[in-house]
Amino acid sequence: MKYLLLIYHEEQALSQTDREHCYGKSTQLAQELHAKGQFLSAAPLYPVATATSVRVRDGKQFVTDGPFAETREQLGGFFLVDAKDLDEAIVIAAQIPGARAGTVEIRPVIEVAGLPNN
């Protein structure tokens, strides 16, 4: 089953050096998961200041600068993995460096027939 591991943290919690170390450790984890056939995708995200939100209501498009939700912790990146069950996804999530400074939310992915990569 596919799981999306969403990495949340306070953007200012890490120095640039710490952030680069985190990226290196995350890359190492991605390579380990790839060797086991569990890695599907991963990426850090640019800061929330670069976010744009789009809503369509009654046929009208509304575009606003900024993230969808204003919170202390922001979505900083993700891993998409293939795990046999939630317990295995939890083991993987605990290895993500971002779990030490923030939170990793685990969400099962609904696989819809006809979508590429499903």
Disulfide bonds with the S-S distance in Angstrom:
none
